[in-house]
Amino acid sequence: MNYTRKELVQSEATMNQIRNGIYHLERFMKNNGITEIRERFRRMGQNIAYTYIKFWKPIDSINKSNVKDVIATLYKNILNSSVSIDFDDTQRLIIVKDNDCPLCKYQYEDVQIAACEIIAAMVAEFVFLVNKESIPQSSFSLEALDIKESRTLGNKSCIQMYKYYEERI
């Protein structure tokens, strides 16, 4: 059956199949000598943001005062996941903790790159895309820094780290 992107965005895709596909893809890339897996996962996340923004935008502008609510909304509506979000203002960091990450349900001994890379890049790009179209244009942006912890790598939760900026990097 062929679905349009709009239909896929509005449907509840089986996260289990997506998760399995991502880790099979990672193994395939590793077995075929592809070394930039993390970068490819991040490009996938950016592409997902480009698709979602065409069909759903939760807010017209994102800034430091509302980014926490926006991130929580993105995780809830796109990933069906509830997260806790903390700020580290001294280092300009946003720390997102997800105890039930839908892409990292199981630990895999043969995997070194967590699918959270896709999520982190998607969230950062989503913020950029919303603000690019905002009037007046907002300069607030996020950079996906690191996956500090992942259930895929044996941790109890997934923790994504973002750096926030008042101007696009």
N, C-alpha and C positions, 0 to 999 in steps of 0.2 A: 504494500500500500504506500502511495506517495503522499507525503504531507508537505504543506508549505511551511516556511519558517514561522509565519504567524500562528499556524495551527500547532506547531511544536511548542512554541512559547506558551500558548494557552493550555496545552495539555499537561497532564501529569506523567511525564516520562518515568519509566521504571529506573530509579536511581541505581538499583543493583546492577542492571545491565550496563549503565554508563560507567559505574565504578570498575566493573570487571574489564570492560573494554579499554579503559585508560591504562590499567596495569598490564594487560596483554600488549597494548601498544608500546608501553615502556620497555617491556622485555624484548619485543620485536626490534625496536630501535637499538637497544643495547647489543643484541645478538648480531645486528647488521652494521656495527661499528659507528653508529651515530652517537656523537659525543655531546652535543648541545641539547640534551633532553630537557633540562630545566628551562632553557630559553624557548624551546618549542612549546612546552606546556604553558609558559607565560603568554606566548603569542595566541595560543588557543583561548586563554582567558580573555585577552583583549578582543579577540574576534567574537566571543560570546557576548561581551558588553556591547559591541557594535550592533549585534543582532537584537538584543533586548531593548536597547534604547529606541529602536525603530517602532516598537510596539508597546512599550511600557516605560514610563518615567514617573517615579514616585514624588518628585519635587522639582521645582523650577530652578533652584539655586542651592548650592551646598557651601557651607562655611564651617568654621570651627564650632560655632554654637549649635549647629544641627547635624553635624556629621555623625555623631553617635547614633542618633535616631535613624538616619539614612542607612548607615551600615547595618544596623539591626533589621531594618526593613528589607534590605537586599538579601541578607541571609535567610530571613523568614520566607519571603515571597519566591525567591529563585531556588533556594536549597532546602526549604522547609526545615530550617535549623534555628534554634535559639542560641544566642551568643552573649557573653559578657564582654564589655568593652571598657578599657581603662586608658587614661592619658598619662604620659610622662612628659610634662611640659618642659622640663629641663633639657631633654634630648629631642623634643618635638616628635614623640612617638605615640602611635595608637596601637594598643595591644588587644587583639581579638582572640578570645578563648572560646573554642567550640568543643563541648564534651561529646557531641553526637554528630560529628562531621560526616555527611553522607558519602563523601568520596574516600574516606579513610576509616572505614569500619573495622577492618582487620589488619593485623600485622603480617607483613610479607618479608620473609628473610632475604629474598633475592631482589628486593627493590630498594634503591637508594634515594630516589626523588619522589616526594609525596605529591599526590594530586592536589594538595592545598596550594601548590604553585599556581594552578589554574584559577582557583578561587581568588587568591590574593591579587593576581593580575587583573582579573575581571572586575573586582571591586574598585581598584585604583583607576582603571580605565573608565569605568562607569561614572565615577566622580568627575573625571576630566571631561567626559562627553556632556554631562549635564551642565557643567559650568561653562563649557565652550558656547553653548546655546543660550545661556542665561542673559537676561537684560536687567540691569547692566551686567556685563560679563564679569563673573567672579574669577579671582585669581587663585582661589584655594585649590590645592591638589594633593594627591596622595602618591607616594611611591611604595610599591610592594618591596619591602626590604628582605625579609627572611621568613622562613618557616622555622620557628624556634623549637616547636615540638609537633609530632604527628603520631596519630594512632597507628598509621601504617608502619612507622619506624619503631614502634614498641612503647610509645608514651601513652599516658592515660587520657590525654586530650590533644587537640590540635591548637596550636597558638601561632597566629599570623602576626607579623610585625610590619607596621607601616610608618613611614616618615611623612609628616605633613608639612606643607609649604603654603605660604601666602601667595607665591607666584609659581607658575608652571616651570618645572625643571627642564 
